[in-house]
Amino acid sequence: MEVRQTKTHHDFLDGVITGEQVSHYKKTYNDVKSLYEMIDESISPDELMYEVFSYEGDTAEDTLCWGLTILYPITVVGECNMTRGHFHLDRTKPEIYVGFGGAGLLMYMDESGTTFAEEVSKGSVHYIRGEYAHRLVNTGDTPLKVGACWGKNAGHDYEAIEKKSFSERIYKQL
């Protein structure tokens, strides 16, 4: 049997995606400060809040995408760090999340604004139905690393969350 090198590599132990066609973006505090209930002047605008690596295929025939989110253990006036969250443009398309490390919550919200959550930890697997918006929240003291797999035709609807955000907030208890 011939062994071939793929164009993209995911190291599940280190939680890294590398290779051709891998996009990588970073969100700083300045990018996401509007998500939080209060502004925290003690956090630098350039503080890295989270980063996302994703592979969406390099041909039209590729139908599955996958990615990794690393959400850092930062609080904003006690509020836990979170991703901005999204619905899928096609509300029938699901997504799967897998916890690779850290501790947190996967928050869900339906179109009416009802919010609920599941705990995310290393090894946890989460099936996200297409009609739910979803966001990650880091409740731990280490980076929360979560892998994802979704259909290329699902799309991402961030604008719906900007218009009607999640109704619940998560704070660290001291």
C-alpha positions, 0 to 999 in steps of 0.5 A, a space after each residue: 500500500 502506498 502512503 501519501 502525504 495529505 495537504 493538510 495535517 491536524 495534530 490532535 495531540 497538540 490541537 494544530 491544523 497546518 498545511 495548504 488551504 488552511 485559513 487562520 484568523 485571530 480575534 483581539 479584544 478590540 475586535 470582540 469587546 462589543 460582545 461583553 456586558 462591560 468594557 474592561 480598560 485593563 485589557 489591551 486592545 491587542 490582547 488575543 482572545 481567540 483564534 480559528 484555523 479552518 480547512 474548507 477544501 480546495 475543490 468544488 467536490 470537497 463537501 466537509 470542512 473542519 477547523 479548530 478554535 482556541 479560546 483563551 482563559 480571559 475574563 472581561 470584568 468577570 465575564 468569561 471569554 467567548 466566541 462571537 457565535 453564529 447560526 448557519 445560513 442554511 438552518 438545516 445543516 448541522 455541525 459537530 464539535 469535539 473538545 480537545 482540551 480545556 473546560 468550557 461551555 457550548 452555548 446554544 440559542 434558537 431563533 426565539 432567543 431561548 438559550 441553553 448550554 452543554 459542558 465542553 471538555 477534552 473528549 466530549 463530542 457535541 452534535 449541533 442541530 442546524 437550527 441552533 446558533 452556537 458559541 463557545 465560552 471558556 470557563 477554565 484556566 487553560 485554553 479551550 481547544 475545540 475541533 469542528 466539522 461542518 458541511 461546506 454548504 452550511 454557511 455562517 450567519 454572524 449578522 443574526 447574532 449581531 442583531 439578537 445576541 445570546 440572552 445569557 452571560 457566563 461569569 467566573 465565580 471568585 
